[in-house]
Amino acid sequence: MRVLLPMDSEDTQEAKLTKIADAKVWAQLLIEDGELVEVNHAKSWEDFENLGEYVVVADSGEYVWPFIEYNMLVLVAPTQRTIDDIVEAYLFKELHELAY
């Protein structure tokens, strides 16, 4: 499972989820069997060869239509900001699906 995140830094330990418009870098998480296997970074979400199934955003009011056009499911992390917190929330189904 691949998950895209707009982040404020490439530092995997310190980076925080940010609004799409404010993203300095995009992180792509590969989650397999309930574990974070790999984290890749790119300047733009479109730079990834395989976009994945999900994008996680910080706010339900963000412009997400480009992701929907790629048939990606949009999840909202209302309070989670670090990669570890987002992965944990994803695994425990604590992220909210965006209501269109």
C-alpha positions as CSV (number, residue, x, y, z in Angstrom):
1,M,0.0,0.0,0.0
2,R,1.4,3.4,-1.0
3,V,0.4,6.6,0.8
4,L,1.3,10.1,-0.3
5,L,1.9,12.9,2.3
6,P,2.6,16.6,1.8
7,M,5.4,17.4,4.2
8,D,7.4,20.4,5.4
9,S,10.8,18.6,5.3
10,E,12.6,15.5,4.0
11,D,13.8,14.7,7.5
12,T,11.7,11.5,8.2
13,Q,11.9,11.9,12.0
14,E,11.2,15.7,12.2
15,A,8.9,16.3,9.1
16,K,5.4,17.4,9.7
17,L,2.3,17.0,7.6
18,T,1.4,20.3,6.0
19,K,-1.2,21.7,3.7
20,I,-0.9,20.7,0.0
21,A,-0.2,24.3,-1.0
22,D,2.6,24.6,1.6
23,A,4.3,21.3,0.9
24,K,8.1,21.6,0.5
25,V,8.4,17.9,-0.3
26,W,6.1,14.9,-0.8
27,A,6.7,11.7,1.1
28,Q,5.5,8.4,-0.3
29,L,5.1,5.7,2.3
30,L,5.1,2.0,1.5
31,I,3.2,0.1,4.1
32,E,3.2,-3.7,4.0
33,D,1.8,-6.2,6.5
34,G,1.2,-3.4,9.0
35,E,4.7,-2.0,8.9
36,L,6.3,1.0,7.3
37,V,8.8,-0.5,4.8
38,E,10.0,2.5,2.8
39,V,9.8,6.3,2.7
40,N,10.6,8.1,-0.6
41,H,10.6,11.8,-1.3
42,A,10.0,14.0,-4.3
43,K,9.5,17.7,-5.0
44,S,6.0,17.1,-6.5
45,W,3.5,14.3,-5.9
46,E,3.4,13.8,-9.7
47,D,7.1,12.8,-9.7
48,F,6.4,9.4,-8.3
49,E,6.2,6.6,-10.8
50,N,3.5,4.7,-8.9
51,L,1.2,7.2,-7.1
52,G,-0.4,4.6,-4.8
53,E,-3.9,4.3,-3.4
54,Y,-4.1,7.0,-0.7
55,V,-3.2,10.6,-0.1
56,V,-3.4,12.0,3.5
57,V,-4.2,15.7,3.9
58,A,-4.1,17.9,7.0
59,D,-7.5,19.6,6.4
60,S,-10.7,18.6,4.8
61,G,-11.0,21.9,3.0
62,E,-8.0,21.3,0.8
63,Y,-8.2,21.1,-3.0
64,V,-7.9,17.4,-3.7
65,W,-9.5,16.9,-7.1
66,P,-6.3,16.0,-8.9
67,F,-5.9,13.0,-6.5
68,I,-9.5,12.0,-7.0
69,E,-9.0,12.1,-10.8
70,Y,-6.2,9.5,-10.3
71,N,-8.7,7.4,-8.3
72,M,-6.9,7.9,-5.1
73,L,-8.8,7.8,-1.8
74,V,-8.3,11.0,0.3
75,L,-7.8,10.6,4.0
76,V,-7.8,13.4,6.5
77,A,-5.4,13.5,9.5
78,P,-7.1,15.9,11.9
79,T,-4.5,15.9,14.6
80,Q,-1.7,13.6,13.4
81,R,1.3,15.4,11.9
82,T,4.4,13.1,12.0
83,I,5.0,10.1,9.8
84,D,4.9,7.8,12.7
85,D,1.6,9.2,14.0
86,I,0.1,9.0,10.6
87,V,1.2,5.4,10.0
88,E,-0.2,4.4,13.4
89,A,-3.5,6.2,12.7
90,Y,-3.7,4.6,9.3
91,L,-3.2,1.1,10.8
92,F,-5.8,1.7,13.5
93,K,-8.2,3.3,11.1
94,E,-8.2,6.6,12.9
95,L,-7.8,8.7,9.7
96,H,-11.1,10.1,8.3
97,E,-12.2,9.6,4.7
98,L,-12.9,12.9,3.0
99,A,-16.6,13.6,2.5
100,Y,-17.1,15.0,-1.0
